[in-house]
Amino acid sequence: MSERGGQSIGVFDSGIGGLSVLKALRADMPHENFIYIADSGHAPYGERDTAHVLARSRAIAQYLVSHNVKALVIACNTATAAAIHLLRSEYPGLALIGVEPALKPAVALSSTGRIGVFATRSTLCSAKFQALLASQAANMTFVLQPCDGLAHAIERSAPTGDTSETIALCARHISAAGIFGTENDQIDTLVLGCTHYPLASEQLRALLGPGVRLLDNGEAVARQTRQRLPACLRAANAPPGRVSLFTTGDPQSLQSAARRWLNLSASVDLLSI
């Protein structure tokens, strides 16, 4: 094992949404140690301006780098779009992995040629997303739906398990996007362009029915992270990795979310950064 094999992989999001990415990372690299930061005290990123998101991303990256992480995963579409290019220039020696909506896989899967994209307004308006969108097949129609309030509703459901607000918002955004289904001119594939949204996949599937595909980017991010660290991964015979959880908001919310969606019982430390 290399000298860096014992270091942790840092992961951060504006809140609990990045747990969907952390789940995929742990499944792909079960021996790795992770530090997860939920910046819930400064959320939601998707409804704030770019300067706010950039400042928070830099502060959290600086904290994680000071704790000698061997890789940094920005488990937030909004933060990736706003900050990843700057962070890569500031930390050129660090494996830095971002997320982006799974448009390319959606193009490969769609039969009707109509693809829905649920994301925050900030992500949909970003230059990074617009460049990604422009690179896709010209014969596809992308229906872009800003899902105001949904990430926040998912956050609020964590301590109580009450998903009524999440269900109502999912139904509202589905209705605004158009008709979903497998017939011609219907949206047959839905890209979840915010890492919070896979945490509501159960509610979305119930509303959309079995024929509509849901796509997120957790597994792709996990594969990319592993590929960036071939010489720095812990040995295959190492014990299961540890997860350290931190938040700038309510520790109980993150603790409840980790238990609910990752089946992970761990204490949560409050950060002031």
Secondary structure, DSSP 8 states (H G I E B T S, - for coil): --GGGGS-EEEEESSSTTHHHHHHHHHH-TT--EEEEE-GGG--GGGS-HHHHHHHHHHHHHHHHHTT-SEEEE--HHHHHHHHHHHHHH-TTSEEE-----HHHHHHH-SSSEEEEEE-HHHHHSHHHHHHHHTS-TT-EEEEEE-TTHHHHHHHHTTT---HHHHHHHHHHHHHH--BSSSTTSB-EEEE-STTGGGGHHHHHHHH-TTSEEE-SHHHHHHHHHHH-TTTS--TTS----EEEEESS-HHHHHHHHHHHH-----EEE---
